[in-house]
Amino acid sequence: MKNGKKIVLYPALTLIAFYFLFTGLVKAESFLVPLITAMVLAFLMFPITNKLEKWGMNKILATLTSVLILIAVSATYLTIILSQIKGFTDDWEEIQIRLEETIDELSEYLVENTPLEKEQLNIFTRDRTKMLDDETVYYQGYHRRQALTMMGVLFGFMTRLLIIVVYIFLIIHFRYRFKEFIIRFFPNEKRDEVAGIISISSSVSRRYLAGKLLLMVFLTILYFTGLFISGLENALLISLIAAALSIIPIVGNFIGYCLALAVSLVTTGGMGELIGITLTFAIAQIIDTYILQPIVLGGKLDVHPFFIILSVILGYEIWGIMGMVLSIPVFAMIAVVCRHVPVLNPFGYLFSKVSMDSPLDEPE
């Protein structure tokens, strides 16, 4: 009877524990997402900070330099994107005209090739005409509300960005103190092993993120080359955005492809251009999957593909897009811990892509 109770009780308690865990993660999104984002980015900058300190630079100055390098690289990337967006918005009136022409052509095609009647489709034209007639009255209040909303969103974004920068500085500067804090929970004979696990965990996250950033550079070049040859307007802007979206696992590249198609349809929209865009993304994905990723990432991320997909889906359910971005590096660190802690070893075997008997990568 006791064994029967345990069979029911333990799974029930486990499910309850997971329910409260994930509920807590959802509720704590505003606190945890900036903190974990800063932690992953701080891991990326550890080698630079260590190198600067070895060269004799003051600890605070080395940390500040690393943070400024990260800010400078990010700001340069955003500046390039914003400059391209400005060129896109300068042509917005012409794009609107082309979009209306595309809608009219689509309406005519539907009338000729489907049971739909012209009167049913003219609603689009009537709505556009009505909107133009009433736009002075309608848009006065609308623009005011939009401006206030955008100011609120921008203020929230800048606040969160500032918090992330502060977290990065503190995590880098006090990294040895945080490491020592974790080590002190364990007996003396285990501390060297724990220190090694911490180093491997941080290096796995760092190498994954550094590899993804390098892949983004390669993808930008591939996308721009193909889209430029295809004749797509704003090819550089779409290439930069599509490459940046690739950091979102599984769906990022598809979103970039849809974005390129949408821009093509509202600008020129020729069939040859659409075929060129499709070929560009297909070839780029083949090169990325079968050539670039094995070379750049190699076997550094020892996580089974099934659990990569599972972690991405779970990350989205918990924290949305940021959860998808953070899911793989965080899960990779969890997998490292599971492989090294005896009581969690079965999970380490389950999560791993290779046999547990294979030697693990040592920290750099």
MONOR-V686366 format. One record per residue. N is the residue number from 1. PSI is psi as a letter, one per 40 degrees, with the letter a starting at -180 (* if undefined). OMEGA is omega in whole degrees, 0 to 359 (NA if undefined). NEAR is the number of other C-alpha atoms within 8 Angstrom. Layout:
# MONOR-V686366
((N | PSI | OMEGA | NEAR) (N | PSI | OMEGA | NEAR))
This chain:
# MONOR-V686366
((1 | d | 181 | 4) (2 | d | 179 | 5) (3 | d | 178 | 6) (4 | d | 178 | 7) (5 | d | 180 | 8) (6 | d | 181 | 8) (7 | d | 179 | 8) (8 | d | 188 | 8) (9 | d | 186 | 8) (10 | d | 176 | 8) (11 | d | 179 | 8) (12 | d | 179 | 8) (13 | d | 178 | 8) (14 | d | 179 | 8) (15 | d | 178 | 8) (16 | d | 180 | 8) (17 | d | 179 | 8) (18 | d | 179 | 8) (19 | d | 181 | 8) (20 | d | 177 | 8) (21 | d | 183 | 8) (22 | d | 175 | 9) (23 | d | 178 | 8) (24 | d | 179 | 8) (25 | d | 178 | 10) (26 | d | 182 | 9) (27 | d | 184 | 7) (28 | e | 184 | 8) (29 | d | 185 | 9) (30 | d | 178 | 7) (31 | d | 188 | 7) (32 | d | 183 | 9) (33 | d | 176 | 11) (34 | d | 182 | 12) (35 | d | 181 | 10) (36 | d | 175 | 9) (37 | d | 179 | 10) (38 | d | 180 | 13) (39 | d | 180 | 11) (40 | d | 179 | 11) (41 | d | 177 | 10) (42 | d | 176 | 12) (43 | d | 180 | 12) (44 | d | 185 | 12) (45 | e | 181 | 12) (46 | d | 182 | 9) (47 | d | 180 | 7) (48 | d | 179 | 8) (49 | d | 179 | 13) (50 | d | 180 | 8) (51 | d | 179 | 8) (52 | d | 179 | 10) (53 | d | 177 | 11) (54 | d | 177 | 7) (55 | e | 176 | 6) (56 | e | 180 | 6) (57 | i | 176 | 9) (58 | i | 185 | 7) (59 | d | 180 | 8) (60 | d | 180 | 7) (61 | d | 178 | 8) (62 | d | 178 | 12) (63 | d | 180 | 12) (64 | d | 179 | 9) (65 | d | 179 | 9) (66 | d | 180 | 11) (67 | d | 180 | 12) (68 | d | 176 | 8) (69 | d | 179 | 8) (70 | d | 179 | 9) (71 | d | 182 | 8) (72 | d | 179 | 8) (73 | d | 180 | 8) (74 | d | 181 | 8) (75 | d | 178 | 8) (76 | d | 179 | 8) (77 | d | 180 | 8) (78 | d | 179 | 8) (79 | d | 179 | 8) (80 | d | 180 | 8) (81 | d | 182 | 11) (82 | d | 178 | 8) (83 | d | 178 | 8) (84 | d | 178 | 11) (85 | d | 179 | 9) (86 | d | 177 | 8) (87 | d | 178 | 8) (88 | d | 181 | 9) (89 | d | 178 | 7) (90 | d | 180 | 7) (91 | e | 188 | 8) (92 | d | 180 | 8) (93 | d | 178 | 7) (94 | d | 179 | 7) (95 | d | 178 | 10) (96 | d | 179 | 9) (97 | d | 179 | 8) (98 | d | 180 | 11) (99 | d | 178 | 11) (100 | d | 177 | 8) (101 | d | 178 | 8) (102 | d | 179 | 10) (103 | d | 179 | 8) (104 | d | 179 | 8) (105 | d | 179 | 8) (106 | d | 179 | 8) (107 | d | 179 | 10) (108 | d | 179 | 9) (109 | d | 180 | 8) (110 | d | 179 | 10) (111 | d | 183 | 11) (112 | d | 189 | 6) (113 | e | 179 | 6) (114 | i | 178 | 6) (115 | e | 181 | 6) (116 | i | 178 | 8) (117 | i | 184 | 7) (118 | d | 181 | 9) (119 | d | 179 | 6) (120 | d | 182 | 7) (121 | e | 181 | 10) (122 | e | 178 | 8) (123 | d | 179 | 8) (124 | d | 179 | 7) (125 | d | 180 | 8) (126 | d | 180 | 8) (127 | d | 180 | 8) (128 | d | 179 | 8) (129 | d | 179 | 8) (130 | d | 180 | 8) (131 | d | 179 | 8) (132 | d | 179 | 7) (133 | d | 186 | 7) (134 | e | 191 | 8) (135 | d | 181 | 8) (136 | d | 181 | 7) (137 | d | 187 | 7) (138 | d | 190 | 8) (139 | e | 178 | 8) (140 | d | 178 | 8) (141 | d | 182 | 8) (142 | d | 180 | 8) (143 | d | 179 | 8) (144 | d | 179 | 8) (145 | d | 179 | 8) (146 | d | 180 | 8) (147 | d | 179 | 8) (148 | d | 179 | 8) (149 | d | 180 | 8) (150 | d | 178 | 8) (151 | d | 178 | 8) (152 | d | 179 | 8) (153 | d | 181 | 8) (154 | d | 179 | 8) (155 | d | 178 | 8) (156 | d | 179 | 8) (157 | d | 181 | 8) (158 | d | 178 | 8) (159 | d | 180 | 8) (160 | d | 178 | 9) (161 | d | 178 | 9) (162 | d | 179 | 8) (163 | d | 179 | 9) (164 | d | 179 | 12) (165 | d | 179 | 10) (166 | d | 178 | 8) (167 | d | 181 | 11) (168 | d | 180 | 13) (169 | d | 183 | 12) (170 | d | 180 | 9) (171 | d | 178 | 12) (172 | d | 185 | 13) (173 | d | 183 | 9) (174 | f | 185 | 8) (175 | d | 181 | 9) (176 | d | 178 | 6) (177 | d | 178 | 7) (178 | d | 179 | 9) (179 | d | 179 | 10) (180 | d | 178 | 8) (181 | d | 180 | 8) (182 | d | 182 | 8) (183 | d | 184 | 10) (184 | e | 176 | 8) (185 | e | 188 | 6) (186 | i | 178 | 9) (187 | i | 186 | 7) (188 | d | 184 | 6) (189 | e | 180 | 5) (190 | e | 190 | 8) (191 | d | 178 | 11) (192 | d | 179 | 8) (193 | d | 179 | 7) (194 | d | 178 | 10) (195 | d | 178 | 10) (196 | d | 178 | 9) (197 | d | 179 | 11) (198 | d | 181 | 9) (199 | d | 180 | 9) (200 | d | 181 | 12) (201 | d | 181 | 13) (202 | d | 181 | 10) (203 | d | 177 | 11) (204 | d | 179 | 13) (205 | d | 182 | 15) (206 | d | 183 | 12) (207 | d | 177 | 11) (208 | d | 183 | 12) (209 | d | 178 | 10) (210 | d | 178 | 9) (211 | d | 179 | 10) (212 | d | 178 | 10) (213 | d | 177 | 8) (214 | d | 177 | 9) (215 | d | 178 | 12) (216 | d | 178 | 12) (217 | d | 179 | 9) (218 | d | 180 | 8) (219 | d | 177 | 12) (220 | d | 180 | 12) (221 | d | 180 | 9) (222 | d | 181 | 10) (223 | d | 183 | 13) (224 | d | 180 | 12) (225 | d | 182 | 8) (226 | d | 182 | 11) (227 | d | 178 | 14) (228 | d | 178 | 11) (229 | d | 180 | 8) (230 | e | 178 | 10) (231 | e | 180 | 7) (232 | h | 174 | 11) (233 | i | 182 | 7) (234 | f | 182 | 8) (235 | d | 181 | 10) (236 | d | 180 | 9) (237 | d | 181 | 10) (238 | d | 180 | 12) (239 | d | 180 | 14) (240 | d | 181 | 10) (241 | d | 181 | 10) (242 | d | 178 | 15) (243 | d | 178 | 15) (244 | d | 180 | 8) (245 | e | 181 | 11) (246 | e | 177 | 12) (247 | e | 173 | 10) (248 | h | 187 | 11) (249 | i | 171 | 9) (250 | d | 189 | 7) (251 | e | 185 | 8) (252 | d | 181 | 12) (253 | d | 178 | 12) (254 | d | 177 | 8) (255 | d | 178 | 10) (256 | d | 178 | 14) (257 | d | 179 | 12) (258 | d | 178 | 8) (259 | d | 179 | 10) (260 | d | 178 | 10) (261 | d | 181 | 10) (262 | d | 179 | 8) (263 | d | 179 | 8) (264 | d | 182 | 14) (265 | d | 181 | 11) (266 | e | 177 | 12) (267 | c | 180 | 10) (268 | d | 173 | 8) (269 | f | 178 | 9) (270 | i | 181 | 8) (271 | d | 178 | 6) (272 | d | 179 | 7) (273 | d | 179 | 12) (274 | d | 177 | 11) (275 | d | 179 | 8) (276 | d | 178 | 12) (277 | d | 180 | 14) (278 | d | 178 | 9) (279 | d | 180 | 8) (280 | d | 182 | 12) (281 | d | 179 | 10) (282 | d | 180 | 8) (283 | d | 180 | 8) (284 | d | 180 | 11) (285 | d | 177 | 8) (286 | d | 179 | 9) (287 | d | 181 | 9) (288 | d | 186 | 11) (289 | d | 189 | 9) (290 | e | 181 | 8) (291 | d | 187 | 9) (292 | d | 183 | 11) (293 | d | 176 | 11) (294 | d | 180 | 10) (295 | d | 186 | 7) (296 | d | 182 | 9) (297 | d | 179 | 13) (298 | b | 179 | 8) (299 | f | 184 | 6) (300 | d | 182 | 9) (301 | g | 185 | 9) (302 | g | 178 | 9) (303 | h | 181 | 11) (304 | h | 182 | 11) (305 | d | 180 | 7) (306 | d | 183 | 6) (307 | d | 170 | 9) (308 | d | 179 | 11) (309 | d | 181 | 9) (310 | d | 181 | 8) (311 | d | 179 | 12) (312 | d | 179 | 14) (313 | d | 180 | 9) (314 | d | 178 | 11) (315 | d | 178 | 15) (316 | d | 180 | 12) (317 | d | 183 | 8) (318 | d | 188 | 10) (319 | e | 177 | 12) (320 | a | 183 | 9) (321 | d | 179 | 9) (322 | d | 176 | 10) (323 | d | 177 | 15) (324 | d | 181 | 17) (325 | d | 185 | 11) (326 | e | 190 | 11) (327 | d | 186 | 12) (328 | d | 178 | 11) (329 | d | 179 | 12) (330 | d | 180 | 9) (331 | d | 178 | 10) (332 | d | 177 | 14) (333 | d | 177 | 12) (334 | d | 180 | 9) (335 | d | 178 | 13) (336 | d | 179 | 12) (337 | d | 181 | 11) (338 | d | 180 | 13) (339 | d | 186 | 14) (340 | e | 180 | 10) (341 | h | 186 | 8) (342 | d | 183 | 7) (343 | d | 180 | 5) (344 | e | 185 | 10) (345 | d | 177 | 11) (346 | d | 177 | 9) (347 | d | 177 | 10) (348 | d | 176 | 15) (349 | d | 182 | 10) (350 | d | 184 | 7) (351 | d | 189 | 10) (352 | i | 178 | 12) (353 | d | 182 | 8) (354 | i | 179 | 7) (355 | i | 179 | 7) (356 | e | 178 | 9) (357 | e | 181 | 4) (358 | i | 179 | 6) (359 | i | 180 | 5) (360 | i | 176 | 4) (361 | h | 175 | 6) (362 | i | 179 | 5) (363 | i | 180 | 7) (364 | * | NA | 3))
